[in-house]
Amino acid sequence: MDETSLRAVGWARSLPLDSEVKAARDWVREHLRTLGWTTSAPDTVDAVLLTVSELVTNAHAHAHSNAQLIMTWDDRCLHVAVHDTSDEVPAPREPSTESVGGRGMLLVDALADTWETHPCPHGKTVVACFRPMG
């Protein structure tokens, strides 16, 4: 067996602009349940669900785009990727007392073990990584 190869399992879902973010959370929760995380790593599940909410909301509200949600588990990290058609790169902003929004990427930064943005020819993909805490 090639020691450099990696075994992974993954899921993908398209979330049209008119879909509710709850549909994304429910879909993600079901897949995390199949991994056993809802009982073994409930805090990580909560972090993943909040991150998915933020990233899909950003795709819908800020990019005015459908969201392509892909999750990949490689026995070390759950990679949660959301693609949208905007080339604007998200970044944590200082919260403002005048605005109720603008804290999404601060939450992602606090919840995910790591996150990064990958520019693509037709938009960008934001990928957050989570390692389950048992």
Long-range contacts (C-beta under 8 A, 24 or more apart in sequence): 6-74, 7-74, 7-75, 8-72, 8-73, 8-74, 8-75, 9-72, 9-73, 10-70, 10-71, 10-72, 10-73, 11-70, 11-71, 12-68, 12-69, 12-70, 12-71, 13-68, 13-69, 13-70, 14-66, 14-67, 14-68, 14-69, 15-56, 15-59, 15-60, 15-66, 15-67, 15-68, 15-69, 16-66, 17-60, 17-64, 17-65, 17-66, 19-60, 21-52, 21-53, 21-56, 21-57, 21-60, 24-52, 24-53, 24-56, 24-67, 24-69, 25-49, 25-52, 25-53, 27-69, 28-52, 28-69, 28-71, 28-80, 31-71, 32-78, 35-73, 35-78, 37-132, 40-132, 40-134, 41-132, 41-133, 41-134, 43-133, 44-78, 44-130, 44-131, 44-132, 44-133, 47-111, 47-112, 47-130, 48-78, 48-80, 48-111, 48-130, 50-107, 50-111, 51-80, 51-107, 51-108, 51-111, 51-112, 51-128, 51-130, 52-80, 52-82, 54-104, 54-105, 54-107, 54-108, 55-80, 55-82, 55-104, 55-108, 55-126, 55-128, 56-82, 57-104, 58-82, 58-84, 58-90, 58-104, 58-105, 58-126, 59-83, 59-84, 59-86, 62-86, 62-88, 62-90, 63-88, 63-123, 65-123, 68-125, 76-131, 77-113, 77-129, 77-130, 77-131, 78-129, 78-130, 78-131, 78-132, 79-127, 79-128, 79-129, 80-112, 80-127, 80-128, 80-129, 80-130, 81-125, 81-126, 81-127, 81-128, 82-125, 82-126, 83-120, 83-123, 83-124, 83-125, 84-123, 84-124, 85-122, 85-123, 86-123, 86-124, 87-119, 87-123, 87-124, 88-124, 89-117, 89-119, 89-124, 90-117, 90-126
